Structures are given as structure tokens and as C-alpha cells.
């Protein structure tokens, strides 16, 4: 089963734990060379950040790709950032999960809720956002479901709109909730080094 194979991959990866600034930070190194970094709130155990990195075609370190959390800024040089500064009024798409749902927020969308259409596209295994005024269109997948080969369900999808922000929620399937609980137990068993203690404990 794909869910079990993903759990096995997580368990067999080399993990390093660090406790810093009220967060549990975990670094995973998988057997194929890919890296994953996660940050959890120590009080609520909620996932704050998940990002991925793999070696470039030339064998060097690739750039981190954010899956959950705020997009990484400052990756361009100061000269590039002055010349290519993104318009602050452009829609900003980011994922910020809750304990029970995958959740995405798209800021700077000032249209009323009835303009938006959010639906599951089964043939492409993705979610599509459209506006009736043809001002915004986005197609995205849920990597957690892709990794575990769990199909998308229309009934799990909902959305709301407030303060110029479209909030899309997808109720986590039971298999994902069980997986996350199992992983969290494993992560809590890791002895996390405090910031400044370079002897990070690994597993």
C-alpha cells in the first residue's frame, strides 16, 4: 500500500532534530539523496513549514522548494531583487495546514466570493480555481495525496473568502491523519538538540 511505503520511507530516512524558537525542526535525508525539512509548533504540534531539496544536475545543492509555509524570499541577489521586485498587489499563493485539513490561502484577491469556482479535476488529479470574470486561474495538486496515491474527493473540498483572501480547505483523509499521528510519535522520540548544540542527534 502506498501509504505504508511512504511511512517506511520516512522511518528509514536519516533524521536530525533541533529544538529552536518554540519549534521542533526536523531534517530528513532519504536514501535517494532528497532532503526534506519540517518545522512543527512545539505547543500545538502543527506543521508550520515543509520544504524539499535535491541535488542539481551537476551534483551541487539545489534550491529549497517550499511545500507548506511562507514562500522563501531573498533567494535572488540584491541587484536582481531591485530589478525584478514582485508587485506586492499580485495574488500570493501559500499553503498553511490545520490539524484536520490541508489549507491554502491566496492573498490579494479582491473579488466577491460568488465570482470564484473551486473544484476537483479527477482526470488531472488536481484542484482548479477559476473566476467567472476570467481574472484568476490556478491549478494545483496535493503532494501528500500524490505520495500516498490517495484519490481526491469532491466532498472534502470547501472554500471561503474574507479580507481579500481566498481560503481553500481540503479535509484530510483518515489515512493521512493516521500517518501524521504515527510520524509525530516517532519525531517526539528523537532527542532534539537545542540551538547552539552542534551535536544534533540523528536517527
C-alpha positions in Angstrom: 0.0 0.0 0.0 1.4 3.4 -1.0 0.6 5.0 2.4 2.7 2.3 4.2 5.6 2.7 1.7 5.7 6.4 2.4 5.7 5.8 6.2 8.5 3.3 5.7 10.5 5.9 3.6 10.1 8.4 6.4 11.1 6.0 9.1 14.1 4.7 7.2 15.4 8.2 6.4 18.3 9.7 8.4 16.7 12.3 10.7 18.2 15.2 12.6 16.2 17.1 15.2 16.7 20.6 16.6 14.6 22.5 19.1 14.7 26.2 18.5 12.5 29.3 18.9 9.4 27.3 20.1 9.7 24.9 17.1 10.7 21.3 16.5 12.8 21.3 13.4 13.4 18.0 11.6 15.8 17.4 8.7 15.3 14.2 6.7 17.8 12.7 4.3 16.3 10.0 2.1 18.1 7.1 0.5 17.7 8.6 -3.0 19.6 11.8 -1.8 16.5 14.0 -1.5 16.2 16.2 1.6 13.1 17.3 3.4 13.0 19.9 6.2 9.9 20.4 8.5 9.1 22.7 11.4 6.4 22.0 14.0 5.0 24.2 16.7 6.1 22.7 20.0 2.9 23.7 21.8 0.3 22.6 19.2 2.3 20.1 17.1 1.0 21.8 14.0 3.2 21.7 10.8 4.4 25.2 10.0 7.0 24.5 7.3 7.8 21.7 4.9 10.3 22.2 2.1 12.3 19.9 -0.3 15.7 20.0 -1.8 17.5 17.6 -4.2 20.9 17.7 -5.9 21.2 19.7 -9.1 22.0 18.0 -12.4 25.7 19.0 -11.8 25.6 17.4 -8.3 25.5 20.6 -6.3 22.9 21.5 -3.7 19.6 22.5 -5.3 17.4 25.3 -4.0 14.7 24.6 -1.4 11.2 24.3 -2.7 8.5 25.2 -0.2 5.5 22.8 0.0 4.0 24.2 3.2 4.5 27.7 4.7 5.5 31.1 3.6 7.4 31.3 0.3 11.2 31.7 0.6 12.3 35.3 -0.1 15.7 36.7 -0.6 16.9 33.9 -2.9 17.9 36.4 -5.6 20.9 38.7 -5.3 20.2 42.3 -4.1 20.7 43.6 -7.6 18.3 41.1 -9.1 15.7 41.8 -6.3 15.9 45.6 -7.1 15.3 45.0 -10.8 12.8 42.1 -10.5 10.8 43.1 -7.4 7.4 41.3 -7.5 4.4 43.5 -7.4 3.1 43.5 -3.8 -0.5 43.5 -5.1 -0.1 40.3 -7.1 -2.0 37.2 -5.7 0.2 35.3 -3.3 -0.5 31.6 -3.0 0.7 29.7 0.0 -0.2 26.5 2.0 -0.9 26.6 5.7 -2.4 23.4 7.1 -4.5 22.8 10.2 -4.7 19.6 12.2 -7.6 18.3 10.2 -7.3 20.0 6.8 -4.9 20.8 4.1 -5.4 24.6 3.6 -4.3 27.2 1.0 -4.5 30.9 1.2 -4.4 33.2 -1.8 -4.0 36.8 -0.8 -4.8 39.9 -2.8 -7.9 38.6 -4.4 -10.5 41.4 -4.1 -13.4 39.8 -5.9 -16.6 38.7 -4.1 -16.9 35.0 -3.2 -19.6 34.2 -5.8 -17.0 35.0 -8.6 -14.9 32.0 -7.5 -15.2 28.4 -8.6 -13.1 25.8 -6.8 -13.4 22.2 -8.0 -11.6 18.8 -8.1 -10.4 17.7 -11.6 -10.2 13.9 -11.3 -8.6 13.3 -14.7 -5.6 15.5 -13.8 -5.7 14.7 -10.0 -5.7 18.4 -9.1 -7.8 21.3 -7.8 -8.7 24.1 -10.1 -9.6 27.7 -9.1 -11.4 29.9 -11.6 -13.2 33.2 -11.6 -16.2 34.0 -13.7 -14.6 37.3 -14.7 -11.6 35.4 -16.0 -9.2 37.4 -13.8 -7.7 34.5 -12.0 -6.9 30.8 -12.7 -4.8 28.3 -10.8 -4.3 24.6 -10.9 -2.5 22.8 -8.1 -2.0 19.3 -6.6 -1.9 18.0 -3.1 1.6 16.4 -2.8 0.6 14.4 0.3 -2.1 12.6 -1.6 0.1 12.1 -4.6 2.8 10.5 -2.5 0.3 8.1 -0.9 -1.8 7.6 -4.1 -5.0 8.6 -2.3 -7.6 9.9 -4.8 -9.2 13.3 -4.5 -12.8 13.6 -3.2 -15.1 16.4 -4.2 -16.8 16.2 -0.8 -13.6 17.0 1.1 -13.2 20.4 -0.7 -14.6 23.7 0.6 -13.6 27.4 0.3 -14.3 30.8 1.9 -13.4 34.4 1.1 -12.6 37.2 3.6 -10.3 40.2 3.7 -9.3 39.8 0.0 -8.1 36.3 0.8 -9.4 33.1 -0.7 -9.1 30.2 1.8 -9.4 26.7 0.3 -9.7 23.7 2.7 -9.4 20.0 1.9 -10.4 17.7 4.7 -7.5 15.3 5.4 -8.4 11.6 4.7 -8.3 9.2 7.6 -5.2 7.5 6.2 -3.3 10.9 6.3 -4.5 11.6 9.8 -3.2 8.2 11.0 0.1 8.7 9.1 0.6 12.1 10.7 -0.1 10.8 14.2 2.3 7.9 13.7 5.0 10.2 12.4 4.6 12.7 15.2 5.1 9.9 17.8 8.3 9.0 16.0 9.6 12.6 15.8 8.9 13.1 19.5 11.1 10.2 20.3 14.0 11.9 18.6 16.2 13.8 21.1 16.2 17.3 19.7 19.4 19.3 20.3 19.0 22.9 21.5 20.1 25.8 19.2 23.9 26.2 19.5 24.4 22.5 20.4 26.2 21.3 17.3 25.9 17.6 18.3 22.5 17.2 16.8 21.0 13.8 17.5 20.2 11.7 14.4 18.4 8.6 13.8 
